[in-house]
Amino acid sequence: MAEAPIASKQPELIQRIHHRSEELQQSVQKLLTLTRQRHLERHTLLSMVYQAQSELDLLAQQQDAGWPQPHDQTLLRNMLAMTLTIPASPDVLNELADMQESWQKQIPIASTPRQPILRRLSLILEPLRQLNEQLQNSDLAIAYHTFRIKALVNLLDQDINHYVQLVVDSAATRAERTHNELETSTYTIEIFALLAIIITALAGNYIYDNLGVHLTAIADAMTRLTKGERTVRVPALNRQDELGDLARAFNVFANNAASLQRVTKLFKEKSIQLEATFLSIRDGFALFDAEGSLVVCNPQYSELLQVDNIVAGCHFRDLLEQLVQQGAQRIDGKPLFATQLSQEQILTLELQLPGGRFVELRLNQLPNQGIASMVLDRTDRKTLEAELIHSQKMKAVGHLTGGIAHDFNNLLAVILGNLELLQTDELEDRTRQRIERAYKAAERGAQLTQRLLAFSRKQALRPRAIDLGLLVTNLRELMEHSLPASLRLELEIAPDLRPAWMDANQLENSLLNLVVNARDAMEGRAGAIRLRLFNQRVQRTSGRVQDMVSIEVIDQGCGMTPEILQRVFEPFFTTKAAGKGSGLGLSMVYGFVRQSGGRVQIETEPDRSTLIRLQLPCAEALPTTEKEITETASFAEEGEMPLIVVLEDQADVRQTLCEYLHSMGCLTMDTDSGEQALDWVRTIPDVALLISDVVLPGQASGIDVVTQAEQLKPDIKVLLVSGHDFSDQVSEMRFPLLMKPYTRTELLAKCNCLFKKG
């Protein structure tokens, strides 16, 4: 246009068109800048809203009452949600700013734990009113420049139309002046004029379509994007001018907004997963800030520590002091003071809580970040450790008592044997009485030794299938006879009771011991001692399920404290007065039942009651009765004097056994050497019986000796004698066994069985 002839006549019009074109370009660039600025302001608003929602979530977790009430919190939460759904609404933002100022004034009336959260919430929302003004100004500026662009486009369109009109008028003037001269070219001029009009119209339409329409579309897309629509596209992306730059910048802004929405959704999902995991873990976890105040903890933390009022904001030193007040103690005996924690980065405390619970409290100081704390339940582990220590202690005591009982059996065998040999008809009455008193005292010593062997599980047992109902019924009269008139015995026997595989005599002694203990526990009280017999399916320590028969002895006596319960199975431990108990009753029961493959359980409450449960193995066969062996004066045929080799390393025991055999009409050859005994068996054909102690000095045992003797002389009779229980080893080789101390009658019965007599 500037080079056209008419431009020299209309310099103001050309200058105005040029000036408005530059203003249009500047307005487009300004609109692009304002759009980017508003995107940043909107992003700041969204960040502020999300932070405020997080503080509200923390506030909602507070358990104490007071302002703000749940209604106030819900109202603020709804206002924040409206801020997200109604972007940049001045009324919503002004209302939210008014609410922030109102809350800020009421912070002093809130509870102490809530005040830090409310201050942070007020601080987050404090720039809200200023940000609202900035958003309004940005929207007004964007609207202003949008409408200015439209106005400039309209003005340019008018100027260009005016220029075209001038061109048309100029052409018409020239046409009139040269009408007479160029009548023949009128048609051509009209065509040119028409083409000029068409070109001018097309130019105006092109400018409008490429500027006005596209700018209107971009402004409309921006409006839809601010309303929450995320799938917004604009035209003119491929243009290489400022309009193309504006369209591409808007497209990037829209993509960033969509990406922000996806990231926000993913962040919320991960936060929910993390919170669910945090709340569901078995161990307790808590996080304290750098000042030592509680930030967050899961429910298991307070449950394991048995502390109810753990709330956000409480100090970990206050927590430890509260544990001390409730009776928590360190396992190592050291005092539980919070001042020790600052000296170590990682501290592990094993605590015993009221009720017998054990926990492990771990405190890990994070550099400049606070303290991470964990609580682990160690009750089961401590129980297993206590059971292991008790088992090892019982095993050590068992070895000791077993060795002592073996030596006592040898001594008692000599004492009882010689006292029995002294009892003849020729003795004076006073001498006979003295011997009988000594014999009875030795018998009590033998019973005491049997109790020691029972505890150490080394006594000789003769298990068989037992009808427990019949056994307890037959024993009832004896048990009732041991009770005073103020106590009664109650039996509760299941009708389908299974037979047990036990030693009947030892079981009777065990039940009598338990009833006597129950009687002593109820001394001075009236009531009943109950015996319950029933079938039970139990799970052993190995995990194996086993059918057993249970016997429960229940009293309403003084009960036992936890300290007494820990030592109740120790030998010689008793709470009875001096002279009223040996302390071997329960230890004997425990050892006998454990040796028989059963279990002993105790349930007790101090000053109320005690329940002792014997879980016994079931028998596969039906109960049978034992046949009694008829005693005879001698197992040898009349007129015969069988030759017996006696192998015993203890000279006194060996001599006493030989005198027993002499009184039965036998000849004996005694030695303490296994080689000598085997040499006699090999060289003397008249040897009818070899009696050997199981434990012999040297490498060979009595079992080895009698085995070699049978190989040398297959028809020889053998009998093993021992103060230890070797019944399992002996029974595997089908050798008879006689336990020390024994009487002449028991020795005679064994010999009768060997020689098929009686």
Buried (B, 14 or more C-beta within 10 A) or exposed (E): BEEBEBBEEBEEBBEBBEEBBEBBBBBBEBBBEBBBBBBEBBEBBBEBBBBBBBBBEBBEEBEEEEBBEEEBBEEBBEBBEBBBEBBBBEEBBBBBBEBBEEBBEEBEEBBEBBBBBBBBBBEBBBBBBEBBEBBBBBBEBBBBBBEBBBBBBEBBBEBBBBBBEBBBEBBEEEBEEEEEEEEEBEEEBEEEBEEBBEEBEEBBEEBBEBBBEBBBBBBEBBBEBBEEEBEBEBBBEEBEEBBBBBBBBBBEBBEEBEEEEEEEEEEEEEEEEEEEEBEEEEBBBBBBBEEBBBEBBBEBBBBBBBBEEBBBBBBBBBBBBBBBEEEBBBEEEEEBEBEEBEEEEEBEBBBBBEEEBBBBBBBBBEEEEBBBBBBBBBBEEBEEEEEEEBEEEBEEBBEEBBBBBBEBBBBBBBBBBBBBBBEEEEEEEEEBEBBEEBBEEBBEBBEBBBBBBBBBBBBBBEBBBBBBBEBBEEBBEEBEEEBEEEBEBEEEBBEEBBBBBBBBEBBBBBBBBBBBBBBBBBEEEEBBBBBBBBEBEBEEEEEEEBEBBBBBBBBBBBBBEEEEBEBBBBBEBBBBEEEEBBBBBBBBBBBBBBBBBBBBEBEBEEEEBBBBBBBBBBBEEEBEEEEEBEEBEBBBEEEEBBBBBBBBBBEBBBBBBBBBBBBBBBBBBBBBBBEBBBBBBEEEEEBBBBBBBBBBEEEBBBBBBBBBBBEEBEEBBBBBBBBBBBBEBBEEEEBBBBBBBBBBEEBBBBBBBBBEBB
